[in-house]
Amino acid sequence: MAIVKTDVPMTAQLCGQTILELVKAYPFLRTELLTETAFGRKIRTLVLGRGNRKVIYTAAHHANEWITTPLLLKFLEEL
């Protein structure tokens, strides 16, 4: 059963819930707190792998562009 919902708009709450479900389902993933918004919302990351080199993929950094978040999360789920 798919964890990442692609048939509903992604909200901050749904994103956080999805991240926690992915970490629970896939032991090679972990989550970290990246920062907080000016309104106190936690911004979480999903971390895959270990090593000195790091790559960051970001999504939903512009208003009304929610589709990029489920796209990136779905990519990770399928990976």
C-alpha positions as semicolon CSV with decimal commas, in nm:
position;residue;x (nm);y (nm);z (nm)
1;M;0,000;0,000;0,000
2;A;0,134;0,341;-0,096
3;I;0,234;0,577;0,183
4;V;0,259;0,897;-0,019
5;K;-0,083;1,032;-0,114
6;T;-0,084;1,184;-0,461
7;D;-0,457;1,244;-0,496
8;V;-0,494;1,525;-0,239
9;P;-0,318;1,859;-0,195
10;M;-0,014;1,833;0,030
11;T;-0,039;2,027;0,355
12;A;0,228;2,083;0,619
13;Q;0,050;1,839;0,850
14;L;0,016;1,571;0,581
15;C;0,379;1,617;0,481
16;G;0,500;1,566;0,838
17;Q;0,279;1,260;0,880
18;T;0,402;1,116;0,549
19;I;0,767;1,166;0,647
20;L;0,712;0,982;0,976
21;E;0,534;0,696;0,797
22;L;0,816;0,664;0,542
23;V;1,077;0,648;0,821
24;K;0,872;0,382;1,000
25;A;0,832;0,172;0,684
26;Y;1,188;0,202;0,553
27;P;1,465;0,152;0,812
28;F;1,732;0,303;0,586
29;L;1,560;0,644;0,612
30;R;1,584;0,882;0,902
31;T;1,438;1,224;0,968
32;E;1,600;1,531;1,118
33;L;1,473;1,871;1,218
34;L;1,616;2,121;0,971
35;T;1,466;2,442;1,110
36;E;1,142;2,612;1,206
37;T;0,940;2,868;1,014
38;A;0,869;3,216;1,146
39;F;0,533;3,077;1,259
40;G;0,692;2,790;1,453
41;R;0,625;2,507;1,206
42;K;0,894;2,241;1,208
43;I;1,073;2,179;0,878
44;R;1,186;1,817;0,867
45;T;1,427;1,644;0,634
46;L;1,444;1,289;0,512
47;V;1,797;1,154;0,511
48;L;1,904;0,862;0,296
49;G;2,251;0,709;0,327
50;R;2,568;0,818;0,501
51;G;2,890;0,979;0,391
52;N;3,073;1,307;0,350
53;R;2,891;1,426;0,038
54;K;2,542;1,563;0,075
55;V;2,277;1,657;-0,178
56;I;1,958;1,838;-0,090
57;Y;1,637;1,820;-0,290
58;T;1,378;2,079;-0,193
59;A;1,010;2,113;-0,270
60;A;0,722;2,351;-0,204
61;H;0,936;2,654;-0,142
62;H;0,695;2,881;-0,334
63;A;0,332;2,941;-0,245
64;N;0,073;2,729;-0,425
65;E;0,334;2,483;-0,557
66;W;0,228;2,194;-0,335
67;I;0,260;1,934;-0,612
68;T;0,640;1,928;-0,585
69;T;0,627;1,782;-0,234
70;P;0,428;1,464;-0,312
71;L;0,631;1,426;-0,630
72;L;0,959;1,424;-0,439
73;L;0,822;1,204;-0,159
74;K;0,678;0,957;-0,412
75;F;1,013;0,943;-0,590
76;L;1,180;0,855;-0,260
77;E;0,915;0,595;-0,177
78;E;0,964;0,427;-0,515
79;L;1,343;0,441;-0,483
